[in-house]
Each structure stands twice: as C-alpha cells, then as structure tokens.
Amino acid sequence: MSVKSVTHLNFRGDARPALEFYRSVFGGELNAVTYEDAGNVRNPAEADQVMWGQVIAGDGFHVMAYDVPAGMPWDRGENSFFVSLRGETAEEVTAYWEKLSAGATVARPLAPAEWAPLYGMLTDRFGVVWVLDVVSEYSG
C-alpha cells in the first residue's frame, strides 16, 4: 500500500488563473469543474468559479485548487503553508524558479545554501509561498 500527499490550494476567485499559471510553469494537464458544471450553484456570481481543479504533470508535479464560496469563511493567512518543490538538478530547479518568479516577490534568491546546492523562496503572484531547492544528502 502507498499513500500520496497532494497540495490543495484554496482561493477566492483566483483558482483558474492560478492553475493555468502552474500549468504554464510545470506543463501537464489542467482539469477544472465549475460550480455550474457540478450543478452546485449557490451564488450565480460564482457559477464559473472552480469547485474542483488540478494540474498533473508527467514528472510527478500535482497540485489541486478550488474557489472557496463567498458564503464560507476564508483567510489566506500569513505563513500558513509553503509549497516545497525539490528537484534533482540545478538546471531543473532553476527552470521552474525562472517561471514561478514572474510577478513574484522573492524572499530569498535562488542560490547555494549551507544545506543545499540551490535554495530559494518566493511568493508567487497568487500569494502562494514556494520553497525550491536541489535535493542533497543531509549529513547531520
């Protein structure tokens, strides 16, 4: 038996553009079901918002997202989570960094760190904090 953890991001009206952006960064396939598609429209203004969506890429990247309805509480919070993206090569991680950093606020530029050949942190244009690094063995 195996288990898989998938990051599920919650938005207020930005799920589709966020998923489209992540597909442009990571490739893969985007699937989205709107509240209207699912027959679950409670607020006509939200009919075209995403009730369930995901991007799955061939390299294993997988993220899910939806738009929290206005009738439910939602607060993005501060430092509530990071999405950690770990690659095996500097080239792979740098390519993702370059795409994710479009319109982002960089907290720590992608550069060598004491614990990794490359490490960087940014907040993308949708408010999601990403931590990218190149996997290395920890020697304690």
SVG drawing of the C-alpha trace seen along z (x, -y; Angstrom):
<svg xmlns="http://www.w3.org/2000/svg" viewBox="-28 -41 55 43">
<polyline fill="none" stroke="black" stroke-width="0.4" points="0.0,0.0 1.1,-3.5 -0.2,-7.0 0.3,-10.2 0.0,-13.7 -1.2,-16.5 -1.1,-20.2 -4.6,-21.6 -4.7,-25.4 -7.8,-27.5 -8.6,-30.7 -11.3,-33.3 -12.0,-33.6 -8.4,-33.0 -8.3,-29.2 -8.5,-29.0 -5.8,-31.6 -3.6,-30.1 -4.0,-26.6 -3.3,-28.0 -0.2,-29.7 1.0,-26.5 0.4,-24.5 2.5,-27.1 5.3,-26.5 5.2,-22.8 3.4,-21.6 0.9,-18.7 -2.9,-18.7 -5.3,-21.0 -8.8,-19.8 -11.4,-22.0 -15.0,-21.6 -17.0,-24.8 -19.8,-25.1 -22.2,-25.3 -20.7,-22.1 -21.4,-20.3 -24.9,-21.6 -23.9,-23.2 -24.5,-26.9 -25.5,-28.7 -24.5,-32.2 -24.9,-33.0 -21.9,-35.3 -19.7,-32.3 -21.1,-29.8 -18.0,-29.9 -15.6,-29.6 -13.7,-26.4 -15.3,-23.8 -12.5,-21.3 -9.4,-21.7 -5.9,-20.2 -2.8,-20.2 -0.9,-16.9 2.4,-16.8 4.3,-13.8 7.2,-14.4 5.1,-13.9 4.1,-17.5 0.4,-17.6 -1.5,-20.5 -5.2,-20.9 -7.2,-24.1 -10.7,-25.5 -12.5,-28.7 -13.9,-29.0 -17.5,-30.2 -18.3,-33.7 -20.7,-32.1 -17.8,-30.3 -15.0,-31.9 -11.6,-32.2 -8.4,-33.9 -5.2,-33.4 -3.3,-34.0 0.3,-34.7 2.9,-31.9 0.1,-29.4 1.9,-27.0 4.7,-26.7 4.7,-24.6 8.1,-22.8 9.5,-21.9 12.5,-19.7 14.5,-18.8 17.4,-16.6 19.4,-19.0 20.2,-22.7 19.0,-23.1 15.6,-21.6 15.1,-23.7 16.4,-26.9 13.9,-26.4 11.0,-26.2 12.3,-29.2 12.5,-31.4 8.9,-30.7 7.5,-30.9 9.3,-34.2 7.3,-36.0 5.4,-38.6 6.6,-37.2 8.1,-38.7 11.4,-37.0 12.1,-36.4 15.4,-34.6 17.0,-34.5 17.8,-31.1 21.4,-30.5 23.6,-28.0 22.8,-27.4 24.5,-25.7 22.1,-22.8 21.5,-22.6 23.3,-23.2 20.5,-25.7 17.7,-27.1 15.2,-29.9 11.9,-31.2 9.3,-33.4 5.7,-34.4 4.0,-34.0 1.6,-36.4 -1.3,-34.5 0.1,-34.8 1.4,-31.2 4.8,-30.8 7.2,-28.4 10.4,-27.0 12.6,-25.5 15.7,-23.5 18.0,-20.9 17.9,-17.7 21.1,-16.8 22.0,-14.3 21.8,-15.6 24.9,-14.6 23.7,-15.8"/>
</svg>
